[in-house]
Amino acid sequence: MRIESITHLGLQRKNNEDRHMVNLLDNDCALLVIADGMGGHAAGEVAAELALDTFEGYRPGGPDISAELLNQIDQAQKSIMERSRAMSSLRGMGTTLTALFLTGRSAFWAHVGDTRIYHLHKGALIRITEDHTMAGMLLKKGEITREQARLHPYGNVLTRCVGCERYEPDSGAFSLTDGDYVLLSSDGLHDLISDEQIAAFLSEDIALKEKLDRMLSACLHAGGRDNITAVLAQI
């Protein structure tokens, strides 16, 4: 397993409210986490950091890893809500939170918000997570296409987040084979390049870091209107 990550302020933001974690637990075991905070006066950064703090020192190991990841997100929810209530300047802060545990040929995940997990298997890109946004709801109902959702004016309006009263995380698992890629991304990346472009970048015969660099360059060329963060693993 090989893993690389990248984060960038983008071209239009003053602060980077994205946070990510790569925790290599042994040769074929890793915990990957990404969060995209929201809230004024640095509150988004605080929310994302609190979310990632929940996973510091955590190592999945029970019979139901997806349930364990959900429990960690529950802990993040409690931590953010408590801090928000205690400090008026942080009220209303929240964050997306997407966690992925890779072990051998299995992947377990838990997720809330519009950060994403993608799985490239034999050249086909699979979007593992659903966006918890207004556009994501319309897409799930079949009322708009994925490309329309990407360009939708309410595409970034979250319907669930950590720190929201309604956050309801999703979870699941999927299988991996040699040569697969798994990508975690913030919306600063996948809002500016299409799934087809992501699949093309991941399929190129170049190093992991170069794949990420090329995706970042494409996002900046498209305007770089948000923070851009990605974690890429090759099995």
C-alpha positions as CSV (number, residue, x, y, z in Angstrom):
1,M,0.0,0.0,0.0
2,R,1.2,3.5,-0.9
3,I,-0.4,6.7,0.2
4,E,0.1,10.4,-0.7
5,S,-1.8,13.5,0.3
6,I,-2.0,17.1,-0.7
7,T,-3.7,20.3,0.6
8,H,-3.9,23.8,-0.8
9,L,-5.4,27.1,0.2
10,G,-6.9,27.6,-3.2
11,L,-7.0,31.0,-4.9
12,Q,-9.9,32.7,-3.3
13,R,-9.8,31.8,0.5
14,K,-7.8,33.4,3.3
15,N,-7.8,30.4,5.5
16,N,-7.5,26.7,4.9
17,E,-10.4,25.0,6.7
18,D,-9.6,21.6,5.3
19,R,-7.9,19.1,7.6
20,H,-6.7,15.5,6.8
21,M,-5.0,12.6,8.6
22,V,-2.9,9.7,7.3
23,N,-2.1,7.2,10.0
24,L,-0.1,4.2,8.8
25,L,-0.8,1.4,11.4
26,D,1.3,-1.3,9.7
27,N,2.2,-2.5,6.2
28,D,-1.3,-3.2,5.0
29,C,-3.4,-1.2,7.4
30,A,-4.1,2.6,7.4
31,L,-6.6,5.1,8.7
32,L,-7.4,8.0,6.4
33,V,-9.6,10.9,7.5
34,I,-10.6,14.2,5.8
35,A,-12.7,17.1,7.1
36,D,-13.9,20.4,5.6
37,G,-14.8,22.9,8.3
38,M,-17.3,25.8,8.1
39,G,-18.0,28.8,10.2
40,G,-16.8,32.4,10.4
41,H,-13.8,33.8,12.4
42,A,-11.7,30.6,12.1
43,A,-14.5,28.5,13.5
44,G,-14.4,26.1,10.6
45,E,-10.7,25.4,11.3
46,V,-11.6,24.7,14.9
47,A,-14.4,22.3,14.0
48,A,-12.2,20.4,11.5
49,E,-9.4,20.1,14.0
50,L,-11.7,18.9,16.8
51,A,-13.1,16.3,14.4
52,L,-9.6,14.9,13.5
53,D,-8.6,15.0,17.2
54,T,-11.2,12.3,17.8
55,F,-9.2,9.9,15.6
56,E,-5.8,10.6,17.2
57,G,-4.5,7.4,18.7
58,Y,-7.5,5.5,17.5
59,R,-6.9,2.1,16.0
60,P,-9.9,0.0,14.8
61,G,-9.8,-3.6,15.9
62,G,-13.3,-4.9,16.8
63,P,-15.7,-7.2,14.9
64,D,-17.6,-4.2,13.4
65,I,-15.2,-1.6,12.2
66,S,-17.8,0.5,10.4
67,A,-19.7,0.8,13.7
68,E,-16.5,1.8,15.4
69,L,-15.9,4.6,12.9
70,L,-19.5,5.8,13.4
71,N,-18.8,5.9,17.1
72,Q,-15.7,8.1,16.5
73,I,-17.9,10.5,14.5
74,D,-20.4,10.5,17.4
75,Q,-17.6,11.6,19.6
76,A,-16.6,14.3,17.2
77,Q,-20.2,15.5,17.2
78,K,-20.3,15.7,21.0
79,S,-16.9,17.5,21.1
80,I,-17.9,20.2,18.5
81,M,-21.3,20.8,20.1
82,E,-19.8,21.2,23.5
83,R,-17.2,23.6,22.3
84,S,-19.8,25.5,20.3
85,R,-22.0,25.9,23.3
86,A,-19.1,27.0,25.5
87,M,-17.8,29.7,23.1
88,S,-20.2,32.2,21.5
89,S,-17.6,33.0,18.7
90,L,-17.7,29.3,17.6
91,R,-21.5,28.9,17.6
92,G,-22.8,27.5,14.3
93,M,-19.4,25.9,13.4
94,G,-19.5,22.5,11.8
95,T,-17.5,20.2,9.5
96,T,-17.8,17.4,7.0
97,L,-16.1,14.2,8.2
98,T,-15.1,11.2,6.2
99,A,-13.0,8.4,7.6
100,L,-11.7,5.3,5.8
101,F,-9.9,2.3,7.4
102,L,-7.9,0.1,4.9
103,T,-6.9,-3.3,6.1
104,G,-5.6,-6.0,3.7
105,R,-8.2,-6.2,0.9
106,S,-11.0,-4.6,2.8
107,A,-12.1,-1.0,3.3
108,F,-14.5,0.3,6.0
109,W,-15.8,3.8,6.0
110,A,-18.1,6.3,7.8
111,H,-19.1,9.7,6.4
112,V,-21.1,12.9,6.8
113,G,-21.2,15.9,4.6
114,D,-19.8,16.4,1.1
115,T,-16.2,15.2,1.4
116,R,-16.0,12.0,-0.7
117,I,-14.5,8.6,-1.1
118,Y,-13.8,7.3,-4.6
119,H,-12.7,3.8,-5.6
120,L,-11.0,3.2,-8.9
121,H,-11.2,-0.5,-9.8
122,K,-10.0,-1.9,-13.2
123,G,-10.3,1.6,-14.7
124,A,-13.9,2.2,-13.5
125,L,-14.4,5.0,-10.9
126,I,-17.0,4.3,-8.2
127,R,-18.2,7.1,-5.9
128,I,-18.6,5.3,-2.6
129,T,-20.2,8.1,-0.5
130,E,-23.3,10.3,-1.1
131,D,-23.1,14.0,-0.8
132,H,-25.3,15.3,2.1
133,T,-26.2,18.5,0.2
134,M,-29.3,19.9,-1.4
135,A,-28.0,18.9,-4.8
136,G,-27.2,15.5,-3.5
137,M,-30.8,15.0,-2.4
138,L,-32.0,15.9,-5.9
139,L,-29.4,13.5,-7.5
140,K,-30.6,10.7,-5.2
141,K,-34.2,11.3,-6.3
142,G,-33.1,11.2,-9.9
143,E,-34.2,14.7,-10.6
144,I,-30.7,15.9,-11.8
145,T,-27.6,14.3,-13.2
146,R,-24.2,14.1,-11.5
147,E,-22.8,16.8,-13.8
148,Q,-25.9,19.0,-13.0
149,A,-25.3,18.3,-9.3
150,R,-21.7,19.4,-9.6
151,L,-22.7,22.7,-11.1
152,H,-25.9,23.2,-9.1
153,P,-26.2,26.7,-7.3
154,Y,-27.1,24.9,-4.1
155,G,-24.5,22.2,-4.5
156,N,-22.6,23.1,-1.4
157,V,-25.6,23.7,0.9
158,L,-25.1,20.9,3.5
159,T,-28.1,19.0,4.8
160,R,-26.0,17.1,7.3
161,C,-22.7,17.9,9.0
162,V,-20.8,17.2,12.3
163,G,-21.9,20.1,14.5
164,C,-25.4,20.3,13.0
165,E,-28.4,19.2,15.0
166,R,-29.1,16.7,12.2
167,Y,-25.9,14.9,11.2
168,E,-26.8,11.2,10.7
169,P,-23.6,9.7,9.3
170,D,-23.5,6.9,6.7
171,S,-21.2,3.9,6.8
172,G,-20.3,0.9,4.8
173,A,-17.5,-1.4,3.4
174,F,-16.1,-2.5,0.1
175,S,-13.5,-4.9,-1.2
176,L,-10.2,-4.0,-2.8
177,T,-7.8,-5.8,-5.2
178,D,-4.2,-5.2,-6.2
179,G,-3.8,-2.1,-8.3
180,D,-7.0,-0.3,-7.0
181,Y,-6.9,3.3,-6.0
182,V,-8.9,5.0,-3.2
183,L,-9.3,8.7,-3.1
184,L,-10.6,11.0,-0.3
185,S,-11.3,14.5,-1.5
186,S,-12.8,17.8,-0.3
187,D,-15.3,19.6,-2.4
188,G,-12.6,22.1,-3.5
189,L,-11.4,19.3,-5.7
190,H,-14.4,17.4,-6.9
191,D,-16.5,20.5,-7.5
192,L,-14.0,21.8,-10.0
193,I,-13.1,18.6,-11.9
194,S,-15.6,16.0,-13.0
195,D,-15.6,12.3,-12.0
196,E,-14.5,11.5,-15.6
197,Q,-11.4,13.8,-15.1
198,I,-10.7,12.2,-11.8
199,A,-10.8,8.7,-13.3
200,A,-8.5,9.9,-16.1
201,F,-5.9,11.3,-13.7
202,L,-6.0,8.2,-11.5
203,S,-5.6,6.0,-14.6
204,E,-2.4,7.7,-15.8
205,D,0.8,5.7,-15.5
206,I,2.6,8.2,-13.2
207,A,3.5,8.4,-9.5
208,L,0.9,8.9,-6.9
209,K,2.2,12.4,-6.0
210,E,2.1,13.4,-9.6
211,K,-1.5,12.3,-9.9
212,L,-2.4,14.5,-7.0
213,D,-0.3,17.4,-8.4
214,R,-2.1,17.2,-11.7
215,M,-5.5,17.2,-10.1
216,L,-4.5,20.2,-8.0
217,S,-3.3,22.1,-11.1
218,A,-6.6,21.4,-12.9
219,C,-8.6,22.7,-9.9
220,L,-6.4,25.9,-9.7
221,H,-6.8,26.4,-13.5
222,A,-10.6,26.1,-13.0
223,G,-10.5,28.9,-10.5
224,G,-9.5,27.3,-7.2
225,R,-12.4,28.9,-5.4
226,D,-12.2,26.7,-2.3
227,N,-9.6,24.9,-0.2
228,I,-8.4,21.7,-2.0
229,T,-7.5,18.5,-0.1
230,A,-7.0,14.9,-1.3
231,V,-5.6,11.7,0.1
232,L,-4.8,9.0,-2.4
233,A,-4.0,5.3,-1.6
234,Q,-2.8,2.6,-4.1
235,I,-3.4,-1.0,-3.0
